[in-house]
């Protein structure tokens, strides 16, 4: 059915833990619902990612320079000694520069494909408390409800980042989780047709939920 990439004990989330204090989720996220009756998310964070994923699908080679420049943000964390992507957020990496180079080669050899359509039925209901944001089961339960309602879901995951640009780049490179390559494969799979994106603000960070089918 696809990977459930929400890993509370994953190294990348541990590095970001200090930025993940939950304060009045309902109040902070009144304008981040991502629900839309149109053809794209309403909030700017989710809309940025949605539009860039589709631009990537239409012209993969046009993002080679973007990933190349992003390599300048790879460094070594002084406290842990692990490779990290450091922009407005620090995210632990598994392989570092070699994964960025692999992504570049894949983009160089990937032909254009149709855009993903935004599907409101794929949008995960936003969690309203700290436990649900951190919960491994929350996303799984939400996806099960949608599948039981007839949604043809193939993949889903959650990322926690500080900005939409980093979220998009790390999705393309896909070197910050336990199952490298699944996110990139999913967004560049020409058989996939639909996507839903939900974003919830947690302290200075954002939890972004992806569902693809």
Secondary structure, 3 states (H helix, E strand, C coil): CCCECCCCCCHHHHHCHHHCCCCCHHHHCCCCCCCCCCCCCCCHHHHHHHHHHHHHHHCHHHHHHHHHHHHHHEEECCCCCCEEEECCCEEECCCCHHHHHHHHHHHHCCCCCCCCEECHHHCCCCCCCHHHHHCHHHHHHHHHHHHHCCCCCCEEEEEEECCHHHHHHHHHHCCCCCCCCHHHHHHCCCCCCEEEEEEEEECCEEEEEEEEC
